[in-house]
């Protein structure tokens, strides 16, 4: 091939931005791949290609071009930030940590890069290294209360730990911002419980949740309308035709804090399965292809090629994020229960697992945990948590009737009380042959992308079953809102 002239390269590159603006990723990629061989030192071109390939779902090409961009521009802030995100998402932990170290070196006084590294070490199960970083950060920045909350997610303080006294002293200050007090409240509530001071848990939780609710109010009526509209939009969808796709998704859903992480770890320990965690693609794509929330159109009336495009897009992104092209993957995205009809229709071979747990334990665990601001907005009010669990149960009941025999339900309490028969039934429902590795969940590899980061590194245990009984009085608003509906 003849080398490109400067004028020809400039002419080609002028086509990239308009192509990207119109969503023509393939066209933009083709242009950049034509130019890059003649511009081997242009890290910006390699970086653009990495971004395009990621959006296309081409994991291998994304990493190849990203590696090249990092090698050519290791100090470029945007390249470094993207490298951290991509290497984390695509299971290159040592490269992600190296990029975090470059970010720390570039911003030696910044808190966030060091906190991000410490948190990532937690997710990798490297708790001692994380603790060392967190304690150093807290010593230097005692007013950054989010550090306490994230650190204590995987650390149980002893009663005499100086950090506990420091947190209590900080709480007494009147000039704390709402944000500072919110994070500190969640941290102190956990520390109080773990040091046996249960009477002091809910005062901290109540204040912390009130502050989070103030920052991110919840519109229960809007959620009810959204759920109803999305269910209606899936009326009339037929099940997928039987086929044997190379890659099969296993959707694991339940309320937050219901045991979905444990179920996914059991599945992910199977040699034919890769655990995807909360991929987050299915509902987002469904809203993009068929209308968001209350605006969702009747999917049965959509052109078949559009449904096929949704399915192909989902599978492309799921394969990218899990690094698997054959076998099975898990997707633990919480809100997939809204679109079981679409998933059953569009994805041949997909399996659906629903996890149940005593609503009182779910409510307590939800209320004790901080969620990313703007997500799970109902979580800050015990009565609203009752409503949210009932809505989840109503969705499951709807799909059990609409999709007879397609949902496999498992109870958390049964699983932890007698793991092997429950795990065997789970593996069979996922369409897999039994493998003893499925009971060795703490041996599963990879980062844990969940609030259950510490528990996920432990064997199956019953420790959190019926935890609600210690707080029955404090849970009165939830119990009253639950009413006469059975707990089971």
N, C-alpha and C positions, 0 to 999 in steps of 0.2 A: 504494500500500500504506500502510495506517495505521501510524503509529509505534508501536513496542512500548512498553508500559508497563514501569516498573521491575520490577513483580511478575512480568510475563510473561517478561522477560529473565532474571530470576533463576530462574524455573521451567525455562526452556529450558536454561540453563547447568548446572543440576543434573543434566541427563541426559548431559552429555558424559563425565564420568569413568566412570560405569557402562558406557556404550557402548564406550569405549576398553578397559576392563578385559575386556570380552567379545569384543574384536577386531572390533567393528562400526564400522569406520573411516568408512564411507559415512554412517552415521547421525550420528556425531559431527561429521563435516564439514558435513552439512546443517544441523545446529543452529547451529554457529559461523558459517556463511555467512548464516544468517538474522539472527543477532544483530549481526554486525560492522558492517553499514551504519549502525546506530543508535549504535555505539560507535566512531567513526572514530579516536579517539586511543588505543584499547586495543591497544598493541603486543603484549601477551601473547596476545590472541586471534589476531592475525595470525601470531604465532610458532607457536601450536598448529596453526593451519591449514597452515602451511608444513611442519611435521613430519608431519602426516597425509597431505598431498598427496605428500610424498616417499615415504612407505611405500606409498602407492597406486600409485606409478610415474608420477604426473602432474608431469612436469618443469616445464612452463610455469607451472602454478599454484603449485608449490612456490617457484619463483624469484620469482613475483609477490608472494606473501605474505611471503616472506623479505625482499625488498627493502623492503616496507612496515614489517616489524618492525624492521629495521635503522634505517630513517629515524625511527621513533618511539622506539626505545630503543637508540641507538648505544653507550651505555656499559654496557648490561646484560651481565654476563660470559657468561651462558649463550647469549644471542643472538649475541654476538661469536664464541664458540667454535664454535657451530653454523654461523654464516655462513662461517667459515674452512673448515670441513669440506665444506659443501655447495657453496660457490663453487669450491673445488678440484675436487671430484668432478664438477661439472657445467660445467666449462670456462669459468669466469669468473675468469681469473687476476688481472686488475687489481683486481677486487672482493675476491678472497681476500687479496691483498697489502695492500689498504687495511684490511681487518679485522685482519690480523696487526699492522699499524702501530697500530691502536687498542688491541690487546691489549698491545703493547709499551709504549705510553704509559700504560696503566693499571697495568702491573707493571714499572716502570722498572729494578728490580734483579733481575728474574727472568731466568734463563738460557734457559729453554725457549722462550718466544715468539721471541726473537732467533734461536735455533738452528733453530726450525721455519721461520722466514722464510728463513734462509740455505739450508736444505735444499730448500725449495720453489723457490728461485731456481735451484738446481742442476737440479732436474727440468725447469724451463722452459728450460734451456740458457743461462742468464745467469750463466756461471761466474765472470766477473770480479767482479760484484756479490756473489756468494756468497762468494768468497775474501776480499773486504774484510771482510765481516761475521764470517766464521769466524776470521780472524786477530785481529780485535779481541776477540772472545769468548775465544779461547785465551789471549791476553795477560792478560786480566782474570781468567780462571779456568783456570789451567794444570793443575789437578788433575782437571778434567772430561774424562776421556780419551775419552768417546764423541764429543766434538767433533772430535778428531783423526781418528777412524775415518770419520766421515761426511764431513768435509772432504776427506780424501784419496781418497774414491771418485771424485772428478773432478779431482784435482790430482796431478800428478807432480812430486815434489820433486827438486830438483837435489842433488848430493852435498854441496854446501856450505851448504845451506839451514839457518839457525839452528834452525828448527823440528825438523829431524831430530836435531840434537844435544840439544835440549830433551827430546825424546821418549826418547832413550836414557838421559839423566840421570834422568828420571822413572821409567823401568823399573827402574833400580838401587835405587830406594827399597824398603825392606822393609815399609813400613806401607801399601802399596797394598791396597785391598780386592780381592776376587775380581772384582767387576764392573769396577773400574778397570783391572785387569791384563788382563782378557779383551779389552776394547775396544782398549786400547793394543797388545796383542799382534797383533791383526789389522792395525792401522794400521802398526806397525813392519814386519811381514812384507811388506806391499805396498811400503813405502818401501825395504826392503832389496833386493827384486827389481828395482825400477825404478832403483836406483843401482848395479846390477851386483854386489851382495853376496849372490849366490844361496846360498852356504853358510850364511848366517845366517837364511834365510827360514823353514825348517821348525822350528828351535828355538822361534821366536816362535809359529808356527802351532800346534805341538803343545801348548804351554802354554795358548794362548787357547782351543783347542777342548776341552781337558780341563776348563777352567773352565766353558765353556758346557755341556758334557755334565753336569757336576756340578749345574748350576742347572736343567737340563731333561733328565733321563734319557730314554733311548729304550727302548721295549718292542717288540723286533722280532717276537716271537711274536704279540703282540696285533695288530700291523699285518698280519701274514700271515693271521690269522683274519678280520680286517675285510675285506681284499681278496677273500678267497675267498667270504665270505658275500655281499658285494655283487654279485660276478659271478653267483653262483647265483641270486640274487633276480631277475635279468634273463633267466633261461632262458625260452624260449618266446615272447619278444616278437617280433612281426612287424615288418618295416620299415614306415615311415610310408607312407600312401597318397600318390601323386604329386599335387602341387598347386603353385600358384604364389603363395606368400605374399608380402605386400608387403615384408616384412623377413626376411632370411635370415641366420642365424648361421653363421659359419665358426669351428669350434673348432680351435685350434692348440695342440697338446700335445707335451710331451717332458719329459725330465728337466730340472730347473733347470740353467742354464748350458749348455744344449745348442744354442742358436741360435734359440729360439722368438721372441725379441724381433726378430731380424733378419727372420725370416719374416713376422712380423706387420707390420713396417714396410714390407715390400714390398707386402703386401696393402693396408695402410692408405694407401699412396700412390696407389692406384687411385681415380679420382674417384667411383666408386659404392660405396666402402667407407669405413666409419669404424672406426678401431681402438679397441677397448674396453679393451685390457689385460687384466689378471687380474680379471675382473668378480667371480668368486667366488660367483655365485648358484646355478649349476646343481646342484652337489653339496649345498650347504646346503639348497636347496629339496627335492631328492630325499630327503635324510635327514628333513626335516620332514614331507613328504607320505607317505613309505613306510617310515619307520623308519631309525634311524641305525646305520650300521656293521653289526655282527653281528646287529642286531635288524631289519634290512630284510626286509620281507615279500615274497613272490613277486608281482612287479608285474603279471605277466600275469593274476593273479587279482583285481586291484584293479578297482573300477568304472571304466568308460571315462571317466565324467565327472570322476573324480579325476585321472586322467592328463591329461585336457584342462585341468583347473584348474592342474596343475603347469606345463604348457606355456604357458598364458596368463600365469601369474604370472612365469615366467622372461622371456618376451618383453616384458612390461610393464616389468620392472626393467631389462632390457638396453636397451630403447628410451630409458628415462629416462636411463641413464648415458651413452649414446652420443649422445643428441640426434638420433637418426635414426629415421624411421618407415618409410622405403622404402629399397630397395637391400640392402646387406649390411653386417654388422658382424663384427668379430673378437672372439673370447673366448679369451684365452690362459691361462685358469685351469689350473694344472698338473695337478690331480687329476681333470680331466674324463675321463681315460682309464679311470677306474673305471666310468663310466656311459655308455659309448658305445652300449650296447644301448638304454638308455632314451632317450637323445638321438635316436638314429636312429628310434626308434618314435614318439616324441612330437612331434618337430619336423620337419614336412615341409620339404624344401628345405635342411635343415642339411647342411653339409659338414664333413668331418673331415680335418685335416692332422696328420700325425705327423712330428716332427723327430728325426732320429738324429744322433749324433756319436760320435767315438771315445770309448769309455768312460774311457780314461785321461785324456783332456783334461777330460771331465765331472768325473771324480773330483777332479782337481787343482783345478779352478775352484771346485767346491763346497767343498772343504776350505779354500780360501783366503778364503772369504767368510763374513761374519757374517750369519745369518738372524735375523729377529725371534724372540725367545726363545719357545720352545714350538712353532715351526714347523720342519719338516724336521729333526727331532731326530736322525735318522740321520747328518746331515751332519758330525758332530764325530768320527767314527770311520771310518777308511779301509776297514776290513773291512765295516762296516755300509753304507757307500756302495756297495760292490760288490753286496751283497745287494739294496739298494734299486733299483739299475739293472737287476738281473736280474728283479726283480718287475715293474718297468715293462715290460721286454721280454716277460715272460710274459703280461701283460695285453694288450699289442699283438698278440701271436701269437694269443691267444684270440679277440680281436675280428676279426682278419683271417679267421679260420676261420668265426666266427659271422656276420660281415657281409661276405661276399665282394664285392670290388670297391668297397667304400664308403670305405676308408681310402686317402688319398694320402700316401705316405711320401717324405721328402726328406732327403738327407744334407747336413749342414752343410758338410763338406769339399768336396763336389761344388758346392754353391751358391757358396762363396767362390772356388773355383778357376775356375769358368766360369759367371758369374751369369745371363747372358741366357737360355740354353736352360732352365736350372732354374727361373728365374722365370716364363718362359712356360708351362712345364708346371704350375707352382703356380697361376698365374692361371686356366688352363684347368680345373684340378681344382676350383677355387672357383666354377666356373660363370660366369666373366667373360670378356669380350673383352679382348685384350691392349691395354695402354696403356703407352707408353714411360716415363711418369712413375714406373712401378713400379721402375725401376732407380735413381731419384734419391731414395734413402731418407733422406738427410740433410735434404732439403727438407720432409719431412713435418712437419706442425704439431702443437702440443699438448704437454702435459707428458709426460715419460717416467716411467712408474710401475714401475721395474724396477731391479735392481742394475746393469744394463747401461746406466745413464744416460749415461755418457760415450761408450761405443762406439756407442750408438744415434744420436748426432749426427754420426757419421762416415760416409764412403762405405763400401760393401761392401769388405772387405779380408781378407787371409789371415793377419794377424798372430798370431792365437791358435791357429792349427792346429798340432798336434804340439808344443805347449808342454810337454807332459808329459816329453819326452825330457831336459830339463834336470834333472828331479827323479826319474829312474827309480829310483835307489837309495832315496830317501825314500818312494817310492810302493810299496815292496816289500810292505807289509801288504795293500794293495789288490790288487796283481798276484797275490799268493798266494791271496787269498780268491776272486779271479776264476776261478782254476783253469784247466781246459782248454777252457772255452767260447770260441768264436771271438770276436775283437774286433769284427768286422764284422757 
